[in-house]
Amino acid sequence: MEVKSKDLWVFVETNEDGSAKNVGIELLGPARELADGQGGKLGALIVGCNVQAAVDDANAHGADMIYVIDGPEYKDYSTDAYALAVCHALNTYGPTTMLFGATPNGRDLGPRVSCRMNTGLNADCTNLSIDDETGNVVWTRPAFGGNLMATIITPRTRPTMSTVRPGVMKKRDRDDSLKGTPIDVKVNLRSEERR
């Protein structure tokens, strides 16, 4: 994938009513610091059906750009449809980093996307930071049954990707005065591409 920005994105999952799941909103807090550390913007990627409530949630929790893929074909989670949509957005806008919540859907979608993007995925991270020397994201995750903490840096492939456990990051306070920019992302999804 061609990196077109230093932006960091968070995949914000949605509930059945179109609102954002907590884990995506939790991730926007540390993602803000990482995006600033990389010298980029913070993007929220939302895929679903009638997701305006999630767009409002992402905006009020600090996303600079909110990339929206909204349509009836995304009402119910489908690995194929969501992976195609996320990969299309990543290829179109080229962020350097992507975070997924380590939910059942996030643990399904993250590896599919990373494989299609020909990059790695750091699973179940519990801490995120920026390496001052290289500007790379430093991923920390439990290893060996939680007895050790592994520190991982991905220096070459982009976007770097990770799943982050729900409840590990503190959600920032909501601020409805923030003005992120919503971007409508068009994906041409054929019926045979969603099972």
Phi, psi and chi 1 to 4 in degrees:
 res  aa     phi    psi   chi1   chi2   chi3   chi4
   1 MET       -  140.3  179.5 -164.6   94.1      -
   2 GLU   -83.1  121.4  178.7 -172.2   -8.9      -
   3 VAL   -77.0  123.8  174.1      -      -      -
   4 LYS  -110.9   -3.7  -60.6  175.8 -176.5  175.8
   5 SER  -159.8  173.1   69.6      -      -      -
   6 LYS  -100.1   20.1  -67.3 -176.5  177.0 -177.7
   7 ASP   -73.1  150.5  -63.3   -8.1      -      -
   8 LEU  -115.7  132.6 -177.2  141.3      -      -
   9 TRP  -114.3  149.3  -75.3   13.1      -      -
  10 VAL  -119.2  129.8  172.4      -      -      -
  11 PHE   -81.1  116.9  179.3   72.0      -      -
  12 VAL  -101.4  105.6  177.9      -      -      -
  13 GLU   -70.2  155.6  -75.2 -174.0   61.2      -
  14 THR  -118.9  153.3   58.7      -      -      -
  15 ASN   -84.0  174.4  -64.1  -56.7      -      -
  16 GLU   -60.7  -28.3  -72.9 -176.4   15.3      -
  17 ASP   -86.4    3.8   65.7   -3.5      -      -
  18 GLY    89.1    0.5      -      -      -      -
  19 SER   -83.3  165.4   63.2      -      -      -
  20 ALA   -81.5  140.0      -      -      -      -
  21 LYS   -72.9  149.9  -71.1 -170.5  177.1 -179.2
  22 ASN   -55.5  -40.4  -85.2  -23.7      -      -
  23 VAL   -61.1  -38.9   66.1      -      -      -
  24 GLY   -64.0  -40.9      -      -      -      -
  25 ILE   -68.5  -38.7  -59.7  -55.6      -      -
  26 GLU   -58.7  -40.8  -69.4  168.9    3.9      -
  27 LEU   -70.4  -23.3  -69.5  177.3      -      -
  28 LEU   -64.2  -27.5  -71.5  172.1      -      -
  29 GLY   -64.4  -62.7      -      -      -      -
  30 PRO   -66.6  -28.6   19.7  -29.3      -      -
  31 ALA   -64.0  -33.8      -      -      -      -
  32 ARG   -59.4  -46.1  163.2   90.3  -81.7  146.8
  33 GLU   -65.8  -40.0  -64.5  169.3   19.5      -
  34 LEU   -65.9  -44.0  -66.2  175.0      -      -
  35 ALA   -60.8  -44.0      -      -      -      -
  36 ASP   -62.4  -40.2  -67.9  -15.3      -      -
  37 GLY   -66.0  -29.1      -      -      -      -
  38 GLN   -86.6   -9.4  -68.9 -176.9  154.1      -
  39 GLY    78.0   25.8      -      -      -      -
  40 GLY  -121.8 -170.0      -      -      -      -
  41 LYS  -104.4  161.5  -66.2 -173.3  177.3 -174.8
  42 LEU   -98.2  122.2  173.6   58.0      -      -
  43 GLY  -114.2  144.1      -      -      -      -
  44 ALA  -112.4  130.5      -      -      -      -
  45 LEU  -108.4  121.2  175.5   59.1      -      -
  46 ILE  -121.6  126.1  -59.9  170.9      -      -
  47 VAL  -123.1  130.5 -179.2      -      -      -
  48 GLY   167.7 -160.7      -      -      -      -
  49 CYS  -126.3  126.0 -178.1      -      -      -
  50 ASN    55.4   63.3  -61.4  -39.0      -      -
  51 VAL  -104.2   22.0  -64.7      -      -      -
  52 GLN   -58.0  -35.8 -173.6   56.8   50.1      -
  53 ALA   -62.4  -39.1      -      -      -      -
  54 ALA   -68.5  -38.0      -      -      -      -
  55 VAL   -60.2  -46.1  172.1      -      -      -
  56 ASP   -61.9  -41.1  -65.3  -18.7      -      -
  57 ASP   -62.8  -46.4  -70.9  -19.9      -      -
  58 ALA   -63.7  -40.1      -      -      -      -
  59 ASN   -61.9  -46.8  178.2   60.7      -      -
  60 ALA   -72.5  -10.1      -      -      -      -
  61 HIS  -112.0   19.3  -74.0   90.1      -      -
  62 GLY   104.9    4.6      -      -      -      -
  63 ALA   -69.2  131.6      -      -      -      -
  64 ASP   -75.3  -41.5  -62.6  -46.5      -      -
  65 MET  -127.0  136.8  -43.7  -65.5  -82.5      -
  66 ILE  -119.9  108.1  -58.3  115.8      -      -
  67 TYR   -89.4  120.3  -60.2   88.1      -      -
  68 VAL  -117.9  123.6 -176.4      -      -      -
  69 ILE  -116.8  101.8  -58.1  172.5      -      -
  70 ASP  -123.7  126.2 -167.6  -18.0      -      -
  71 GLY  -177.4  160.6      -      -      -      -
  72 PRO   -62.7  -24.2   18.4  -27.6      -      -
  73 GLU   -69.5  -12.1   62.1  -88.2   33.8      -
  74 TYR  -109.4   13.9  -56.7  108.1      -      -
  75 LYS   -60.4  -46.0 -178.2  173.5 -176.6   -9.1
  76 ASP  -107.8  139.9  -62.9  -48.2      -      -
  77 TYR   -61.4  130.4  176.7   77.2      -      -
  78 SER  -135.4  123.5  156.8      -      -      -
  79 THR   -53.8  -48.9  -58.0      -      -      -
  80 ASP   -62.4  -50.8  -67.5  -25.9      -      -
  81 ALA   -64.0  -45.7      -      -      -      -
  82 TYR   -67.2  -41.7  -86.8   56.5      -      -
  83 ALA   -62.8  -42.5      -      -      -      -
  84 LEU   -62.3  -42.8  -77.1  166.0      -      -
  85 ALA   -65.2  -46.1      -      -      -      -
  86 VAL   -65.4  -44.2  171.1      -      -      -
  87 CYS   -61.8  -39.6  -71.2      -      -      -
  88 HIS   -59.7  -46.1  171.5   77.3      -      -
  89 ALA   -64.6  -42.7      -      -      -      -
  90 LEU   -63.0  -44.5  -70.4  171.6      -      -
  91 ASN   -66.3  -33.3  -78.0  -42.4      -      -
  92 THR   -72.9  -43.3  -58.8      -      -      -
  93 TYR  -106.0  -18.4  -63.8   97.6      -      -
  94 GLY    60.3   50.2      -      -      -      -
  95 PRO   -70.4  162.4   30.1  -36.3      -      -
  96 THR   -88.1  -22.1 -174.1      -      -      -
  97 THR  -143.2  145.2  -53.9      -      -      -
  98 MET  -137.5  129.8 -179.1   83.7 -160.9      -
  99 LEU  -113.9  138.4  -57.0  177.5      -      -
 100 PHE  -122.4  145.9  -63.8   89.3      -      -
 101 GLY   -71.6  143.7      -      -      -      -
 102 ALA   -85.0   60.5      -      -      -      -
 103 THR   -97.4  173.9   62.5      -      -      -
 104 PRO   -54.3  -45.1  -29.8   37.1      -      -
 105 ASN   -70.1  -40.2  -71.4   -8.5      -      -
 106 GLY   -64.1  -37.4      -      -      -      -
 107 ARG   -73.2  -20.4  -73.8  179.2  171.7  162.5
 108 ASP   -84.6  -46.7  177.7   61.0      -      -
 109 LEU   -73.7  -43.9 -177.9   61.1      -      -
 110 GLY   -53.4  -51.7      -      -      -      -
 111 PRO   -64.4  -36.1  -22.5   31.8      -      -
 112 ARG   -62.5  -45.7  -57.1  -75.4  179.4  137.0
 113 VAL   -66.2  -46.0  170.6      -      -      -
 114 SER   -61.9  -38.6   69.6      -      -      -
 115 CYS   -64.3  -44.8 -174.5      -      -      -
 116 ARG   -67.2  -28.3  -69.2  175.7 -172.6 -162.0
 117 MET   -89.1   -0.2  -60.1  -56.8  -65.5      -
 118 ASN    59.1   46.3 -159.2   27.1      -      -
 119 THR  -139.5  172.5 -170.6      -      -      -
 120 GLY   -91.1  172.4      -      -      -      -
 121 LEU  -137.2  125.1  176.7   79.4      -      -
 122 ASN   -91.8  118.9  -59.9  -63.5      -      -
 123 ALA   -94.2  142.6      -      -      -      -
 124 ASP    55.3   45.3  -70.9  -14.0      -      -
 125 CYS   -68.8  148.0  -68.1      -      -      -
 126 THR  -118.3   -9.6   56.8      -      -      -
 127 ASN  -150.1  144.4 -169.0   33.4      -      -
 128 LEU  -133.9  139.8  -46.2  169.0      -      -
 129 SER  -155.2  178.1   60.1      -      -      -
 130 ILE  -114.3  132.5  -65.2  -72.8      -      -
 131 ASP   -75.8  116.5 -179.9   54.7      -      -
 132 ASP   -61.3  -32.2  -67.1  -28.0      -      -
 133 GLU   -73.5  -43.3 -165.6  173.0  -59.1      -
 134 THR  -106.5  -19.7   63.5      -      -      -
 135 GLY    81.3    3.5      -      -      -      -
 136 ASN   -78.5  152.7  -72.3  -43.7      -      -
 137 VAL   -72.9  137.7  176.2      -      -      -
 138 VAL  -105.7  118.3  177.6      -      -      -
 139 TRP  -100.9  133.3  -46.8   95.8      -      -
 140 THR  -121.3  132.4  -55.8      -      -      -
 141 ARG  -146.7  154.3   67.5  172.9  -50.4  -85.8
 142 PRO   -67.8  145.7  -10.9   21.0      -      -
 143 ALA  -136.8  162.8      -      -      -      -
 144 PHE    50.5   54.0  -62.6  104.3      -      -
 145 GLY    70.2   20.0      -      -      -      -
 146 GLY    88.8    2.4      -      -      -      -
 147 ASN   -78.1  -21.0  -66.2  -34.3      -      -
 148 LEU  -131.7  157.1  -68.0  173.5      -      -
 149 MET  -110.4  125.1  -62.2  -56.8  -79.3      -
 150 ALA   -94.6  137.6      -      -      -      -
 151 THR  -109.6  126.5  -59.5      -      -      -
 152 ILE  -125.2  134.3  -57.2  163.7      -      -
 153 ILE  -125.0  134.9  -64.9  177.5      -      -
 154 THR  -110.0   96.5  -50.5      -      -      -
 155 PRO   -82.1  -20.7   27.8  -31.5      -      -
 156 ARG  -113.1  -48.5  -70.1 -179.5  -68.9  -80.5
 157 THR   -84.7  147.6   59.3      -      -      -
 158 ARG  -136.7  148.6  -65.1  -68.3 -179.6  -96.8
 159 PRO   -76.0  147.9   28.1  -32.8      -      -
 160 THR   -72.9  144.5   60.7      -      -      -
 161 MET  -136.9  151.9  -65.9 -171.7  179.8      -
 162 SER  -154.9  150.3  174.4      -      -      -
 163 THR  -101.3  143.2   59.1      -      -      -
 164 VAL  -125.6  134.4 -179.7      -      -      -
 165 ARG   -63.7  138.5  -67.1 -179.0  179.2 -176.7
 166 PRO   -63.9  146.8  -18.7   29.0      -      -
 167 GLY    80.9   -2.4      -      -      -      -
 168 VAL   -84.6  -36.8  170.8      -      -      -
 169 MET   -97.7  146.5  -54.5  -62.9  171.2      -
 170 LYS   -87.0  129.1 -173.4  177.0 -172.8  -65.8
 171 LYS   -71.4  134.6 -172.6  175.3    6.4  176.2
 172 ARG   -74.6  159.2  -71.6 -171.3  163.4 -173.8
 173 ASP   -66.1  145.1  -67.4  -25.9      -      -
 174 ARG   -72.0  136.6 -175.3 -179.7 -177.2   92.5
 175 ASP  -136.3   98.2 -177.9   -6.7      -      -
 176 ASP   -72.7   -3.7  -72.6  -51.1      -      -
 177 SER   -82.8  -11.6   69.9      -      -      -
 178 LEU   -67.5  148.3  -64.6  173.7      -      -
 179 LYS  -128.4   78.2  -60.1  -68.6  179.0 -146.3
 180 GLY   -75.8  163.9      -      -      -      -
 181 THR  -104.6  115.3  -55.4      -      -      -
 182 PRO   -77.5  138.4   20.4  -22.2      -      -
 183 ILE  -126.3  120.7  -62.0  170.1      -      -
 184 ASP   -82.3  116.1 -171.6   27.8      -      -
 185 VAL  -100.0  122.0 -179.6      -      -      -
 186 LYS   -93.4  127.2  -63.5  -67.3 -177.3 -157.9
 187 VAL  -124.3  126.0  179.2      -      -      -
 188 ASN   -89.1   94.3  -64.3  -39.4      -      -
 189 LEU  -101.7  115.9 -175.6   67.0      -      -
 190 ARG   -80.4  151.1  -61.4 -174.6  -49.1  -90.1
 191 SER   -58.7  -33.3   59.2      -      -      -
 192 GLU   -74.4   -9.8   64.1  -90.9   17.2      -
 193 GLU   -89.4   -2.4  -69.0  177.7  -47.5      -
 194 ARG  -125.5  122.9   52.8 -170.9  158.6  111.8
 195 ARG  -109.5      -  -67.0 -179.4  -79.0  175.0
